[in-house]
Amino acid sequence: MQNDKNGLEAVYRTDLPRDCRTHELVLKAAGIDYQVYRDGRALILVVASDDAARARREIGAYLKENEDDAPTVQEFAAQGSGWPGVIGYALTLLLIAAFRYRGFLDFDWFAAGKTHAGLIRDGQWWRTITALTLHADLKHLFGNLVFGGLFGLFAGQMFGSGLAWLTILIGGAAGNFLNAWIREPDHTSIGASTAVFATLGLVAAASWVQRARWRESRMIRFAPIVGAVVLLSYLGTGGVRTDVLAHITGFLAGLVLGASYGKLGDRIRFGARGQMLLGALALFSLGVSWGLAVTH
């Protein structure tokens, strides 16, 4: 940490207001004057340069004293509003729906983009992605816009929109791929719901891992997983044309990804440029998949 021109030096930085308040109390108890500055979402404790070494010793002593009580995983700090990803998701689904309804390019979007277990096994992997953007009717589309947008908003706030939606795309594609290998070769399906339930699993598992060392009751620690399973049962198992197995495989893929991210905590933080690049990669992957669908 660097000295600034006013003779102040940063001694602690965090994105968590509660964490900042705790360390303010440590400095206050040691009789060290401090100020709090904000840098974007970060909160920075600064002290006079002459007090910096003592302030760090006090903070270090406090952390060492309390390390046995601290959770082994880091808490997530909000990494954005989540809305850019939700807007991108909605526009993508609406655009593909418009192309299909208007017969853009005189092209059979359903035939080229739906999952087909046999064809996916034969190497047409792009169908695991393109199928996520197709819907049988407006009711199907609207449901996935609402629930996908809601779950995606939470994911975007936890991980940042770029990382969240790239992961959602991977989770949805993985769910479709696994479903294709379980089903009969002639099985087909469409819809973003596989990705929607991958998002639910992603958020639930990441939250659960974060709570793993909390000293609350087991019921509170497992609340995210229990709630997600209830939502999966309620939203993902009804309807005559519902591909329940695809919902389950998408949910399982999301659980695996979310548990991995939960272990990493804020170590998977990306800045604004990184999030934009990850979001662009998600769109590029979708574009390549549809390009392959069109040419085949």
C-alpha positions as CSV (number, residue, x, y, z in Angstrom):
1,M,0.0,0.0,0.0
2,Q,1.3,3.4,-0.9
3,N,1.6,6.7,1.0
4,D,-0.4,9.5,-0.4
5,K,0.5,13.1,-0.7
6,N,-1.3,14.1,2.5
7,G,0.8,11.9,4.7
8,L,-1.9,9.2,5.0
9,E,-1.4,5.5,4.4
10,A,-3.9,2.8,3.6
11,V,-3.7,-0.1,6.1
12,Y,-6.8,-2.1,5.3
13,R,-9.0,-2.6,2.2
14,T,-12.3,-4.5,2.0
15,D,-15.5,-4.6,0.0
16,L,-17.6,-5.6,3.0
17,P,-19.0,-2.8,5.1
18,R,-19.3,-5.0,8.2
19,D,-15.7,-6.0,7.9
20,C,-14.7,-2.4,7.6
21,R,-16.6,-1.5,10.8
22,T,-14.9,-4.3,12.7
23,H,-11.5,-3.0,11.8
24,E,-12.5,0.5,12.6
25,L,-13.2,-0.7,16.1
26,V,-9.8,-2.3,16.3
27,L,-8.1,1.0,15.5
28,K,-10.3,3.0,17.7
29,A,-9.6,0.6,20.7
30,A,-5.9,1.1,20.0
31,G,-6.3,4.9,20.1
32,I,-5.3,5.3,16.4
33,D,-7.0,8.0,14.4
34,Y,-8.3,6.8,11.0
35,Q,-10.4,7.8,8.1
36,V,-12.4,5.7,5.7
37,Y,-12.3,6.3,1.9
38,R,-14.3,4.7,-0.8
39,D,-12.7,3.5,-4.1
40,G,-15.6,2.2,-6.2
41,R,-17.1,-0.6,-4.1
42,A,-14.0,-0.9,-1.9
43,L,-13.7,0.7,1.6
44,I,-10.2,1.7,2.6
45,L,-9.0,2.5,6.1
46,V,-6.2,5.1,6.1
47,V,-4.1,6.4,9.0
48,A,-1.3,8.9,9.4
49,S,1.9,7.5,8.0
50,D,3.5,7.6,11.4
51,D,0.8,5.4,12.8
52,A,0.7,2.9,9.9
53,A,3.1,0.3,11.3
54,R,1.3,0.2,14.6
55,A,-2.1,0.1,12.9
56,R,-1.0,-2.9,10.9
57,R,0.3,-4.6,14.0
58,E,-3.0,-4.1,15.8
59,I,-5.0,-5.4,12.8
60,G,-2.6,-8.3,12.4
61,A,-3.0,-9.2,16.1
62,Y,-6.7,-9.0,15.9
63,L,-6.8,-11.3,12.8
64,K,-4.5,-13.8,14.4
65,E,-6.5,-13.8,17.6
66,N,-9.7,-14.5,15.7
67,E,-8.5,-16.7,12.9
68,D,-9.9,-19.9,14.5
69,D,-13.4,-18.4,14.4
70,A,-13.1,-17.1,10.9
71,P,-14.7,-19.1,8.0
72,T,-12.2,-20.9,5.7
73,V,-13.9,-19.4,2.7
74,Q,-14.3,-15.8,1.7
75,E,-17.7,-14.1,1.6
76,F,-18.8,-12.8,-1.8
77,A,-18.9,-9.1,-2.2
78,A,-21.4,-7.7,-4.8
79,Q,-19.7,-7.4,-8.2
80,G,-22.2,-5.3,-9.9
81,S,-25.9,-4.7,-10.3
82,G,-26.4,-7.8,-12.4
83,W,-28.7,-5.9,-14.8
84,P,-26.4,-5.8,-17.9
85,G,-26.3,-9.6,-18.1
86,V,-30.1,-9.8,-17.6
87,I,-30.7,-7.3,-20.4
88,G,-28.3,-9.2,-22.7
89,Y,-30.1,-12.5,-21.9
90,A,-33.5,-11.0,-22.6
91,L,-32.5,-9.4,-25.9
92,T,-30.8,-12.6,-27.1
93,L,-33.9,-14.7,-26.5
94,L,-36.2,-12.1,-28.0
95,L,-34.0,-11.7,-31.1
96,I,-33.9,-15.5,-31.8
97,A,-37.6,-15.7,-31.2
98,A,-38.2,-12.9,-33.8
99,F,-35.9,-14.6,-36.3
100,R,-37.8,-17.8,-35.9
101,Y,-41.3,-16.3,-36.1
102,R,-40.4,-14.2,-39.2
103,G,-38.6,-17.1,-40.9
104,F,-35.3,-15.1,-41.1
105,L,-33.0,-16.5,-43.8
106,D,-35.8,-18.9,-44.8
107,F,-34.2,-21.2,-42.3
108,D,-35.7,-23.9,-40.1
109,W,-34.4,-22.7,-36.8
110,F,-36.0,-25.5,-34.8
111,A,-34.6,-28.3,-36.9
112,A,-31.1,-26.8,-36.9
113,G,-30.9,-25.7,-33.3
114,K,-32.8,-28.1,-31.1
115,T,-31.0,-30.8,-29.1
116,H,-30.9,-34.2,-30.8
117,A,-29.3,-36.8,-28.7
118,G,-28.0,-38.9,-31.5
119,L,-26.6,-35.9,-33.4
120,I,-24.9,-34.5,-30.3
121,R,-23.3,-37.8,-29.7
122,D,-22.1,-37.8,-33.3
123,G,-20.3,-34.4,-32.7
124,Q,-22.9,-31.7,-33.2
125,W,-22.0,-30.2,-29.8
126,W,-23.3,-26.7,-30.8
127,R,-26.9,-28.0,-30.4
128,T,-26.4,-28.0,-26.6
129,I,-26.0,-24.2,-26.9
130,T,-28.4,-23.2,-29.7
131,A,-31.3,-25.2,-28.1
132,L,-31.0,-22.9,-25.1
133,T,-32.3,-20.0,-27.2
134,L,-35.3,-21.7,-28.8
135,H,-38.8,-21.8,-27.4
136,A,-42.0,-23.6,-28.4
137,D,-44.3,-20.7,-27.8
138,L,-44.6,-17.3,-26.1
139,K,-45.6,-18.8,-22.8
140,H,-42.5,-20.9,-22.8
141,L,-40.4,-17.9,-23.8
142,F,-42.0,-15.6,-21.2
143,G,-41.5,-18.1,-18.3
144,N,-37.8,-18.5,-19.1
145,L,-37.4,-14.7,-19.4
146,V,-38.9,-14.1,-16.0
147,F,-37.2,-16.9,-14.0
148,G,-33.9,-16.9,-16.0
149,G,-33.7,-13.1,-15.5
150,L,-34.4,-13.4,-11.8
151,F,-31.9,-16.1,-11.1
152,G,-29.4,-14.5,-13.5
153,L,-29.7,-11.2,-11.6
154,F,-28.6,-12.9,-8.4
155,A,-25.7,-14.7,-10.2
156,G,-24.6,-11.4,-11.9
157,Q,-24.5,-9.7,-8.5
158,M,-22.5,-12.5,-7.0
159,F,-19.9,-13.1,-9.8
160,G,-20.3,-10.1,-12.1
161,S,-22.5,-10.2,-15.3
162,G,-19.7,-11.4,-17.6
163,L,-18.5,-14.4,-15.6
164,A,-22.1,-15.2,-14.5
165,W,-23.6,-15.5,-17.9
166,L,-20.6,-17.3,-19.4
167,T,-20.9,-19.8,-16.6
168,I,-24.7,-20.0,-17.1
169,L,-24.1,-20.8,-20.8
170,I,-21.6,-23.5,-19.9
171,G,-23.9,-25.0,-17.3
172,G,-26.9,-25.0,-19.6
173,A,-24.8,-26.6,-22.4
174,A,-23.3,-29.2,-20.0
175,G,-26.9,-30.1,-18.8
176,N,-28.0,-30.6,-22.4
177,F,-24.9,-32.6,-23.2
178,L,-25.4,-34.9,-20.2
179,N,-29.1,-35.3,-21.0
180,A,-28.2,-36.3,-24.6
181,W,-26.0,-39.1,-23.4
182,I,-28.7,-40.4,-21.0
183,R,-31.6,-40.2,-23.4
184,E,-32.5,-42.4,-26.4
185,P,-30.7,-41.3,-29.7
186,D,-33.9,-39.7,-31.2
187,H,-34.7,-37.5,-28.1
188,T,-35.0,-33.8,-28.9
189,S,-35.7,-30.7,-26.7
190,I,-35.5,-26.9,-26.8
191,G,-35.6,-24.1,-24.3
192,A,-33.5,-21.9,-22.0
193,S,-34.9,-23.7,-18.9
194,T,-31.9,-26.1,-18.7
195,A,-29.7,-23.0,-18.3
196,V,-32.3,-21.4,-15.9
197,F,-32.0,-24.4,-13.6
198,A,-28.2,-24.4,-14.0
199,T,-28.3,-20.8,-12.8
200,L,-30.4,-21.8,-9.8
201,G,-27.9,-24.6,-9.0
202,L,-25.0,-22.1,-9.5
203,V,-26.3,-19.6,-7.0
204,A,-27.5,-22.1,-4.5
205,A,-24.2,-24.1,-4.3
206,A,-22.0,-21.0,-4.2
207,S,-24.1,-19.7,-1.3
208,W,-24.1,-23.0,0.5
209,V,-20.3,-23.4,0.3
210,Q,-19.9,-19.9,1.7
211,R,-22.0,-20.8,4.7
212,A,-20.3,-24.1,5.3
213,R,-18.3,-22.9,8.3
214,W,-21.0,-20.6,9.8
215,R,-21.9,-21.3,13.4
216,E,-25.6,-21.2,12.7
217,S,-27.8,-24.3,12.8
218,R,-27.4,-26.9,10.0
219,M,-30.9,-25.8,8.7
220,I,-29.7,-22.3,8.1
221,R,-26.5,-23.4,6.4
222,F,-28.3,-25.7,4.1
223,A,-31.1,-23.3,3.3
224,P,-29.8,-22.3,-0.2
225,I,-29.7,-25.9,-1.3
226,V,-33.1,-26.8,0.2
227,G,-34.7,-23.8,-1.3
228,A,-33.2,-24.5,-4.7
229,V,-34.4,-28.1,-4.7
230,V,-37.9,-26.9,-3.7
231,L,-37.9,-24.4,-6.6
232,L,-36.6,-27.1,-9.0
233,S,-39.4,-29.4,-7.9
234,Y,-42.1,-26.7,-8.2
235,L,-40.9,-25.1,-11.4
236,G,-39.1,-27.8,-13.2
237,T,-41.3,-30.9,-13.1
238,G,-44.6,-29.8,-14.4
239,G,-46.1,-29.6,-17.9
240,V,-46.8,-32.2,-20.6
241,R,-43.8,-31.2,-22.7
242,T,-41.4,-30.5,-19.8
243,D,-38.0,-32.2,-20.2
244,V,-37.6,-32.9,-16.5
245,L,-34.3,-34.8,-16.9
246,A,-32.8,-31.8,-18.8
247,H,-33.8,-29.5,-15.9
248,I,-32.1,-31.9,-13.4
249,T,-28.9,-32.2,-15.4
250,G,-28.7,-28.5,-15.8
251,F,-29.3,-28.0,-12.1
252,L,-26.5,-30.6,-11.3
253,A,-24.1,-28.8,-13.7
254,G,-24.9,-25.5,-11.9
255,L,-24.3,-27.1,-8.5
256,V,-20.8,-28.3,-9.6
257,L,-19.9,-24.9,-11.0
258,G,-21.3,-23.1,-8.0
259,A,-19.5,-25.2,-5.4
260,S,-16.2,-24.6,-7.3
261,Y,-16.8,-20.8,-7.3
262,G,-17.9,-20.9,-3.7
263,K,-14.5,-22.4,-2.7
264,L,-12.7,-19.6,-4.6
265,G,-14.8,-16.8,-3.2
266,D,-13.7,-13.3,-4.1
267,R,-10.5,-14.8,-5.7
268,I,-12.5,-15.1,-8.9
269,R,-13.1,-11.3,-9.0
270,F,-12.7,-9.6,-12.4
271,G,-12.7,-5.9,-13.1
272,A,-15.0,-4.2,-15.5
273,R,-12.9,-4.9,-18.5
274,G,-12.5,-8.6,-17.5
275,Q,-16.3,-8.9,-17.1
276,M,-16.9,-7.3,-20.5
277,L,-14.4,-9.8,-22.1
278,L,-16.1,-12.8,-20.4
279,G,-19.5,-11.5,-21.5
280,A,-18.2,-11.1,-25.1
281,L,-16.9,-14.6,-25.0
282,A,-20.4,-15.9,-24.0
283,L,-21.9,-14.0,-27.0
284,F,-19.1,-15.2,-29.3
285,S,-19.7,-18.8,-28.3
286,L,-23.4,-18.4,-29.0
287,G,-22.7,-16.8,-32.4
288,V,-20.2,-19.6,-33.3
289,S,-22.8,-22.2,-32.3
290,W,-25.5,-20.7,-34.5
291,G,-23.0,-20.2,-37.3
292,L,-22.3,-24.0,-37.2
293,A,-26.0,-24.7,-37.0
294,V,-26.7,-22.6,-40.1
295,T,-23.9,-24.1,-42.2
296,H,-24.8,-27.7,-41.3
